[in-house]
Amino acid sequence: MKGKQLLIVLVIIFLYGCATVPITGRRQLSLVSNEEIIPMSFAQYEKVIQESKLSDDKEQTAMIKRVGVRIQKAVEKYMNENKYESYLDGFAWDFNLIEEDVVNAWAMPGGKVAFYTGIIPICQDENGIAVVMGHEVAHAIANHGRERMSSGLVTNGLLGGVSVALGQNPSMTNEILMQSIGAGTKLGMLSFSRKHESEADKMGLIFMAIAGYDPGAAPKFWERMSANSSGSQQPEFMSTHPSNDTRISDLKAQVPEAMKYYKEQ
């Protein structure tokens, strides 16, 4: 990054401050409010749901919703106990299972979550679902979509948040916003960086443990995911952070810390 660009970034951070990611404590650039990004994500979520076929498998659908609600309650418990309640402002949780042979799942900013039936066999059971659910919900709690948009605004020299940026360059601002929440893609899925994926792994372990699911299931899930992708096209779910030995090793190292939150239900 050139000196002038770096100076701009430092000034922006100084003027607007940074948000803190729960659990990891990482500081992140936050030029965009949830009041701005969540309504857009909800609209995109509804579009995907309306254009998709929801699963008619009552047992699997009920499992997705049951795990989702348990993870939701775990997140709310953690956030309340650690004075992060404001991070959930505007959230309206929803959990759906889409009938499509795609190894994928995602969560939009604001707590809207979708699974695809293609990932269910790899999850195998409720613990496996909790691994994926915790990971995807962690993306929303960590405001990774908001961070992506903030970075996009800075990169394109659009300063002062969404409302100001819209006045400066409305077409580019809308494009950045839509990309940040995954709009315009077939699945409505965000393509997160490896930094975000690693952070969601760690946070997801904590959330599933608080919800009463064994975090030791996470490395096993990613071993199955790795085996499933062997010799074939990489699933979208793994596009930016492959289920390789490093990831599995990192998860195994994080399990003991997550177990401190675990009480079997």
C-alpha positions as CSV (number, residue, x, y, z in Angstrom):
1,M,0.0,0.0,0.0
2,K,1.4,3.4,-1.0
3,G,2.1,6.0,1.7
4,K,-0.8,8.3,0.8
5,Q,-3.2,5.4,0.8
6,L,-1.9,4.1,4.2
7,L,-2.3,7.6,5.6
8,I,-5.9,7.8,4.5
9,V,-6.7,4.4,6.1
10,L,-5.0,5.5,9.4
11,V,-7.0,8.8,9.4
12,I,-10.2,6.9,8.8
13,I,-9.5,4.4,11.6
14,F,-8.7,7.3,13.9
15,L,-11.9,9.3,13.0
16,Y,-14.4,6.5,13.0
17,G,-12.7,3.9,15.3
18,C,-12.8,0.2,15.1
19,A,-15.2,-2.5,16.3
20,T,-14.1,-5.5,18.4
21,V,-14.9,-9.1,17.4
22,P,-16.3,-11.0,20.3
23,I,-14.3,-13.9,21.6
24,T,-11.2,-13.3,19.5
25,G,-10.8,-9.6,20.5
26,R,-9.6,-8.7,17.0
27,R,-10.1,-5.0,16.0
28,Q,-11.8,-4.5,12.7
29,L,-12.5,-1.5,10.5
30,S,-16.2,-0.5,10.8
31,L,-17.4,2.3,8.7
32,V,-20.8,0.7,8.1
33,S,-23.6,0.3,10.6
34,N,-25.8,-2.8,11.0
35,E,-28.8,-0.5,10.4
36,E,-27.4,-0.1,6.8
37,I,-26.3,-3.6,5.9
38,I,-28.8,-5.8,7.7
39,P,-31.9,-4.7,5.7
40,M,-30.0,-5.3,2.5
41,S,-29.0,-8.8,3.7
42,F,-32.6,-9.6,4.7
43,A,-33.9,-8.6,1.2
44,Q,-31.3,-10.9,-0.4
45,Y,-32.1,-13.8,1.9
46,E,-35.8,-13.6,1.1
47,K,-35.0,-13.5,-2.6
48,V,-32.9,-16.7,-2.3
49,I,-35.5,-18.4,-0.3
50,Q,-38.3,-17.5,-2.7
51,E,-36.4,-18.7,-5.7
52,S,-35.3,-21.9,-4.1
53,K,-37.1,-25.2,-3.2
54,L,-37.2,-25.8,0.5
55,S,-36.6,-29.3,1.6
56,D,-39.8,-31.4,2.3
57,D,-37.8,-33.8,4.6
58,K,-39.5,-32.9,7.8
59,E,-36.9,-34.6,10.0
60,Q,-33.9,-32.9,8.5
61,T,-35.7,-29.5,8.4
62,A,-36.6,-29.9,12.0
63,M,-33.0,-30.7,12.9
64,I,-31.7,-27.6,11.1
65,K,-34.2,-25.4,13.0
66,R,-33.5,-27.2,16.3
67,V,-29.7,-26.8,16.1
68,G,-30.2,-23.2,14.8
69,V,-32.3,-22.2,17.8
70,R,-29.8,-23.8,20.2
71,I,-26.9,-22.0,18.6
72,Q,-28.9,-18.8,18.6
73,K,-29.6,-19.1,22.4
74,A,-25.9,-19.9,23.0
75,V,-24.9,-16.8,21.1
76,E,-27.4,-14.6,23.0
77,K,-26.2,-16.0,26.3
78,Y,-22.6,-15.3,25.5
79,M,-23.3,-11.8,24.2
80,N,-25.4,-10.9,27.2
81,E,-22.9,-12.2,29.7
82,N,-20.0,-10.3,28.0
83,K,-21.8,-7.0,27.4
84,Y,-22.0,-7.4,23.6
85,E,-25.8,-7.2,23.5
86,S,-25.7,-4.3,21.0
87,Y,-24.0,-6.5,18.5
88,L,-27.4,-8.3,18.1
89,D,-29.4,-5.2,17.4
90,G,-31.5,-5.7,14.3
91,F,-31.0,-9.5,14.3
92,A,-34.1,-11.6,13.2
93,W,-33.0,-15.2,13.2
94,D,-34.3,-17.7,10.7
95,F,-33.1,-21.2,9.7
96,N,-34.0,-23.0,6.5
97,L,-33.0,-26.1,4.5
98,I,-32.8,-25.8,0.8
99,E,-33.3,-28.8,-1.4
100,E,-30.2,-28.8,-3.6
101,D,-27.3,-31.2,-4.0
102,V,-24.8,-28.5,-3.0
103,V,-22.2,-28.9,-0.3
104,N,-22.9,-25.5,1.2
105,A,-24.3,-23.4,4.0
106,W,-24.2,-19.7,4.8
107,A,-25.5,-17.0,7.2
108,M,-26.4,-13.4,6.2
109,P,-25.7,-10.4,8.4
110,G,-28.6,-10.3,10.9
111,G,-28.9,-14.0,11.6
112,K,-30.6,-15.5,8.4
113,V,-29.1,-19.0,7.8
114,A,-29.5,-21.5,5.0
115,F,-28.3,-25.0,4.7
116,Y,-28.3,-27.1,1.5
117,T,-29.3,-30.8,1.5
118,G,-26.0,-31.7,-0.1
119,I,-24.1,-31.0,3.1
120,I,-26.3,-33.1,5.3
121,P,-24.6,-36.5,4.6
122,I,-21.2,-34.9,5.5
123,C,-22.6,-33.5,8.7
124,Q,-23.9,-37.0,9.5
125,D,-25.7,-36.0,12.7
126,E,-26.8,-33.2,14.9
127,N,-23.3,-32.6,16.1
128,G,-22.1,-32.2,12.6
129,I,-24.9,-29.7,11.8
130,A,-23.8,-27.8,14.9
131,V,-20.2,-27.5,13.6
132,V,-21.5,-25.9,10.4
133,M,-24.2,-23.8,12.1
134,G,-21.7,-22.4,14.7
135,H,-19.2,-21.5,12.0
136,E,-21.7,-19.8,9.8
137,V,-23.4,-17.9,12.6
138,A,-19.9,-16.8,13.8
139,H,-19.5,-15.0,10.5
140,A,-22.6,-12.9,11.2
141,I,-21.7,-12.3,14.8
142,A,-18.2,-11.2,13.9
143,N,-19.7,-8.8,11.3
144,H,-17.4,-10.1,8.6
145,G,-19.8,-8.8,5.9
146,R,-19.8,-5.3,7.4
147,E,-16.0,-5.4,7.6
148,R,-15.7,-6.5,4.0
149,M,-17.9,-3.5,2.9
150,S,-15.9,-1.1,5.1
151,S,-12.7,-2.3,3.5
152,G,-14.3,-2.0,0.0
153,L,-15.3,1.6,0.7
154,V,-11.7,2.5,1.8
155,T,-10.1,0.7,-1.1
156,N,-12.3,2.7,-3.5
157,G,-11.7,6.0,-1.7
158,L,-15.4,6.3,-0.6
159,L,-15.2,7.8,2.9
160,G,-17.7,8.6,5.6
161,G,-20.0,5.5,5.5
162,V,-22.7,4.3,3.2
163,S,-24.9,7.4,3.1
164,V,-21.9,9.7,2.2
165,A,-20.5,7.1,-0.2
166,L,-23.8,6.9,-2.0
167,G,-23.6,10.6,-2.6
168,Q,-20.0,10.3,-3.9
169,N,-20.5,7.3,-6.2
170,P,-23.9,5.6,-5.9
171,S,-23.3,2.8,-8.5
172,M,-19.9,1.7,-7.0
173,T,-21.3,1.9,-3.4
174,N,-24.2,-0.3,-4.3
175,E,-22.0,-2.7,-6.0
176,I,-19.7,-2.9,-2.9
177,L,-22.6,-3.4,-0.6
178,M,-24.2,-6.1,-2.7
179,Q,-20.9,-8.0,-3.0
180,S,-20.4,-7.7,0.8
181,I,-23.6,-9.5,1.6
182,G,-23.3,-12.0,-1.3
183,A,-26.1,-10.5,-3.5
184,G,-25.9,-11.2,-7.1
185,T,-24.4,-14.7,-6.7
186,K,-26.3,-17.8,-7.4
187,L,-26.3,-19.0,-3.7
188,G,-26.2,-15.6,-1.9
189,M,-23.0,-16.8,-0.3
190,L,-20.2,-14.6,1.0
191,S,-16.7,-15.5,-0.1
192,F,-14.7,-14.8,3.1
193,S,-11.0,-14.5,3.5
194,R,-8.9,-17.1,5.3
195,K,-8.6,-14.7,8.2
196,H,-12.4,-14.6,8.5
197,E,-12.7,-18.3,8.1
198,S,-10.2,-19.1,10.9
199,E,-11.9,-16.6,13.1
200,A,-15.3,-18.2,12.4
201,D,-13.8,-21.6,13.2
202,K,-12.7,-20.5,16.6
203,M,-15.9,-18.7,17.5
204,G,-18.0,-21.5,16.1
205,L,-16.4,-24.0,18.5
206,I,-17.3,-21.8,21.5
207,F,-20.9,-21.3,20.3
208,M,-21.6,-25.0,19.7
209,A,-20.0,-25.8,23.1
210,I,-22.3,-23.4,24.9
211,A,-25.2,-24.9,23.0
212,G,-24.4,-28.3,24.4
213,Y,-22.7,-29.8,21.3
214,D,-19.3,-31.5,21.6
215,P,-16.7,-29.2,19.9
216,G,-14.6,-32.4,19.3
217,A,-16.9,-33.1,16.4
218,A,-15.4,-30.1,14.4
219,P,-12.1,-31.7,13.4
220,K,-13.9,-34.9,12.4
221,F,-16.4,-32.9,10.3
222,W,-13.6,-31.2,8.4
223,E,-11.8,-34.6,7.9
224,R,-15.0,-35.9,6.2
225,M,-15.2,-32.6,4.2
226,S,-11.6,-33.1,3.0
227,A,-12.3,-36.7,2.1
228,N,-15.4,-35.7,0.2
229,S,-13.6,-33.2,-1.9
230,S,-10.6,-35.4,-2.7
231,G,-10.2,-35.8,-6.5
232,S,-13.2,-33.6,-7.3
233,Q,-14.1,-30.0,-7.6
234,Q,-13.7,-28.2,-4.3
235,P,-17.1,-27.5,-2.6
236,E,-18.1,-23.8,-2.4
237,F,-18.2,-24.2,1.3
238,M,-14.4,-24.6,1.3
239,S,-13.6,-22.2,-1.5
240,T,-11.4,-19.8,0.5
241,H,-10.2,-22.0,3.4
242,P,-9.7,-25.6,2.3
243,S,-10.2,-28.4,4.9
244,N,-6.5,-29.2,4.9
245,D,-4.2,-30.6,7.6
246,T,-3.5,-27.1,9.0
247,R,-7.1,-26.3,9.5
248,I,-7.9,-29.6,11.2
249,S,-4.7,-29.3,13.3
250,D,-5.8,-25.7,14.4
251,L,-9.3,-27.0,15.3
252,K,-7.8,-29.8,17.4
253,A,-5.7,-27.3,19.2
254,Q,-8.7,-25.1,20.0
255,V,-11.0,-27.8,21.2
256,P,-9.6,-27.9,24.8
257,E,-10.4,-24.2,25.3
258,A,-13.9,-24.7,23.8
259,M,-14.5,-27.7,26.1
260,K,-14.5,-25.3,29.1
261,Y,-17.9,-24.0,27.8
262,Y,-19.3,-27.5,27.1
263,K,-22.1,-29.1,29.1
264,E,-23.8,-32.0,27.4
265,Q,-27.6,-31.5,27.1
